[in-house]
Amino acid sequence: MPQIPLHYVDLRAFCYATEDEKRVEQALRTFLPEEFEIERVESEGHYGDRILVLSARVENADDVRHVLSRLADLEELDGLLDELDDRVTENTELFLRLDKQAAFGEEVRLGEGITFRAKVEAYPAKKEQAVDNAEEVLERLRDEE
């Protein structure tokens, strides 16, 4: 994939008190390059339970390509293309929710548990341009499969 019209990709998952931190980290690592640093922030739930927020920001072009190459495994890629207008914000960000349980098994599916947010390059910085650029990226992913 030559030019990547994404400034960065943020991935985030919550690890609740009932979950194994190592398993949640492994699920997040399904999308990340090897040895990529994951930030950990402890938080507290409504009832005082511990919630660990695991997140990573991928900015280097090769690392962004790696994350995108994992998205190429999405079976729902065509459906995703149809939903781009709903998934790209006025701030030119593309949002996806990925299945944390599937990711633990190294499968890539849309679902709940992992938030994917990508800042889409757009000049001028308008939603319509960002949708076009995001569409270009996803179509390239699909065609390279």
Number of C-alpha atoms within 10 A of each C-alpha: 11 7 8 18 17 22 16 19 22 16 23 22 21 22 21 17 13 9 12 10 16 11 16 23 21 16 24 25 21 19 22 22 16 10 7 12 13 17 12 15 11 11 13 12 11 6 6 8 12 15 17 21 18 20 20 18 19 22 15 12 16 13 19 22 19 16 20 19 17 17 21 19 15 18 13 13 18 12 10 17 17 11 13 19 18 11 17 22 18 13 13 23 23 22 18 18 16 24 18 27 18 17 24 18 12 16 18 23 19 20 15 14 20 23 21 18 19 24 20 27 20 21 10 9 13 14 19 16 16 28 26 14 20 28 18 15 19 19 15 14 19 17 8 10 8
